Amino acid sequence: MAEQQEKWRSYWDKSAAGYDDEMKFWDRLLYAGQREWVCERAVGEVLEVAIGTGLNLPLYPDDVKLTGIDISDGMLEAARLRADDLGREVDLRKGDAHQLPFEDNSFDTVVCTLSMCAIPDVDRSVREIHRVLRPGGRLVMVDHVVSPFWILRLIQGFIERFSVPSAGEHQRRRPILNVRAAGFTISESERIKGGHVERLVATK
Ligand SMILES: C[S@@+](CC[C@H](N)C(=O)[O-])C[C@H]1O[C@@H](n2cnc3c(N)ncnc32)[C@H](O)[C@@H]1O
């Protein structure tokens, strides 16, 4: 597992330079408006888990206090450059979503966009998010999920044969189930884009 995770981390390091260009396509096709939907729900002290290159940074309200973690130095470096360009203060740290480097009850909001597909152990990460949120704090999340259509699920399964070994990218997850199992109360949830994208707000 540790060796496999190291391989995926190195994949993200190498992907950092081309990530924003690749996401321009997907953000237009599948995720238009989703980053805005998530960020406008962030309040207070905010942790973004698996922040990547920081594509959400320009979208947060000015008055939130931001911390971001990611496992990849390459992604974090890109996020640092973006934060500097924006003049936005962000505490960016290398960290693993499986073991968040924060005390219990530290944040008002945790944001996670398009990353539960890539984090190896969703249950463990969601439990960690629950731990670091204050009582009443909210997890706001969007991700691509398993298709409601069997034919598309077959295609997703085929894609996973390549995407999981190379990048740890899962196509058939449904993180809302892990979020409920961790003890959160779902206060908003919606499946969009034919059910392939799911967004949610969950309260501790
Ligand atoms: C598809 S990218 C999403 C990046 C960003 N959240 C976005 O919305 O563009 C997945 C990110 O998850 C990060 N990641 C994967 N496993 C992780 C882990 N165990 N802990 C923290 N970050 C992780 C990768 O380094 C990568 O930046």
The ligand as an ORCA input file, in Angstrom:
! r2SCAN-3c Opt
* xyz 0 1
  C      -7.941     15.319     -9.190
  S      -6.855     16.217     -8.128
  C      -7.988     17.426     -7.443
  C      -7.279     18.684     -7.013
  C      -8.184     19.820     -6.533
  N      -8.925     19.440     -5.351
  C      -9.132     20.297     -7.589
  O     -10.340     20.427     -7.317
  O      -8.677     20.627     -8.707
  C      -6.604     15.099     -6.780
  C      -5.660     15.625     -5.724
  O      -5.677     14.718     -4.611
  C      -4.382     14.724     -4.041
  N      -4.262     13.529     -3.176
  C      -4.303     12.246     -3.539
  N      -4.176     11.434     -2.467
  C      -4.065     12.259     -1.387
  C      -3.923     12.025      0.001
  N      -3.869     10.802      0.509
  N      -3.831     13.098      0.830
  C      -3.881     14.362      0.330
  N      -4.009     14.635     -0.986
  C      -4.110     13.596     -1.831
  C      -3.479     14.728     -5.264
  O      -2.154     15.083     -4.962
  C      -4.201     15.738     -6.144
  O      -3.740     17.044     -5.904
*
